[in-house]
Amino acid sequence: MNSPLSPAWVALAEHQKQLATFRMSDAFVEDAERASRFTLDAAGLVLDYSKHLIRPQTMSLLTTLAAERGVTTKRDAMMAGERINTTENRAVLHMALRNPIGAARTYAVDGVNVAPLVQHELAHMREFTERVRNGEWRGYTGREITDVVNIGIGGSDLGPQMVCEAMRRLVLPRMTAHFVSNVDGAHLESVLARVNPETTLFTISSKTFTTQETIMNAKSARAWFLARGGTEADVAKHFVAVSTNTKAVREFGIAADNVFGFWDWVGGRYSLWSAVGLTIALAIGMDGFDELLAGAHAMDEHFATAPLEFNMPVVLGMLGVWYNNFWGTTSHCIKPYAQDLHRLPAYLQQLEMESNGKSVDLQGNALTVPSCPVIWGEPGTNGQHAFFQLLHQGTSMIPVDFIAALDGGPTMQDHHRVLLANCFAQSEALMVGKSAAVVRAELAASGMSPEAIDALTPHKVFHGNRPSSTILLPEVSPRALGALIALYEHKVFTQGVIWNVNSFDQWGVELGKQLAKKIDGELQSGNISSTHDGSTQALMRRAIR
Ligand code: F6P
């Protein structure tokens, strides 16, 4: 199990060589069923993965690999509450956060059903968010809350922010959600410049409540509040916290009633379904938040029950492994053709790269094959006018996930049609390309001289045969978005199992934090330690004023 070079791995490597001359466009001609053969429906989403460098045999070999690596047993172990996050000795049960009351499946840690904990916290969220939204909860001068400022970073920021942006149409008209994550004071300053202390609620969101950026921003926000008329007694009306560390929250001075909890079996980057989603619920209401949970739950059930070959997250995960490990790709592009999903690439960067950006396996041995690729992207159509040149004609092959909603909403429907046309055109162009013969014919038809045609043709050729998936949502609704996020969560899990890494720890963030603390102390004191390298010492000297 330690070595990925199992029989299925070797067979896939052999199979990849046989596909050296494979052309996707030809495969569509040879197989009239290809589009439907490689399309899956699950939890309201459609995944078309027919524009990939695959034959049916590829998928069965990848499925054999996934089975051989234990995707099914490890999935079941995760869902059974086993402590699969071994380096932190924690269970991984974010699925429990979206398991509805009365569901057949129960999630338990150490034999204890976690549903009552989850339902209690959801009820607390509902009670609080309804009071804020209906105007019963008021600020210190008796005015209704109009602005929520979420202070958090990483998983305590990216998910809530991404969802709030995506759900902009559902946000309570009088409410604006703001997000402050960066320790750069410019971030907090720019948000505070837009809000009024009398009508602003701060949600301090931090799993650990020790994160430097969040605590510093929270303290500065409180100081701002106190300097603008609020008193210590008023803090309770304007500051709430979401954390697993209730002791630290109390020490910070937030009233016990204003603390929303969650548990160590919820990883930071998997936490938007917990009270970390409080800002989402404040913005769109608890019914909308429940819809988000319902969409994710539908995907959980699909992941838990569908055979590997027809399991949407597993298929997405296996395709990623196919390119990463057998075609040598090193990055993966996320292209939401939905402006409302513009923060999705940033969200997926943390989800995928913090989970699977590892170089040792679960047993601590060095990996002998590459793990997570670089995840990046921008919404379409903007990327088309920026980096698509490289996707189409650059020297590297970069698989793309195109994500689009079939219904763009009631307004500007002609815009939505053009958006979808562009989305479909890009995946088609990546696959079909344009041959030298076609380029020549086009240039000749435009009246160009043969010499000029010779000179220009190589620049206008698209080799094509570049892979992409297309994921269709019915619309950008809470339910569809919930399903989409859960799809990627389980994709990440699948890949983590295939690479045999722990997808649920993040030790790689620690060293920088340690050094930043040390350097900050030295910048404050002005005493630069000679233990730093020459470059760091010189940079520090420039920063001391
Ligand atoms: O430093 C990385 C990290 O621990 C992430 O995993 C996490 O989402 C983020 O920091 C924020 O952590 P916290 O919610 O504990 O403030």
Residues whose N, C-alpha, C, O or C-beta is under 5 A from the ligand:
A	BS01	F6P	I153 G154 G155 S156 S205 S206 K207 T208 F209 T211 T214 G268 R269 Q506 V509
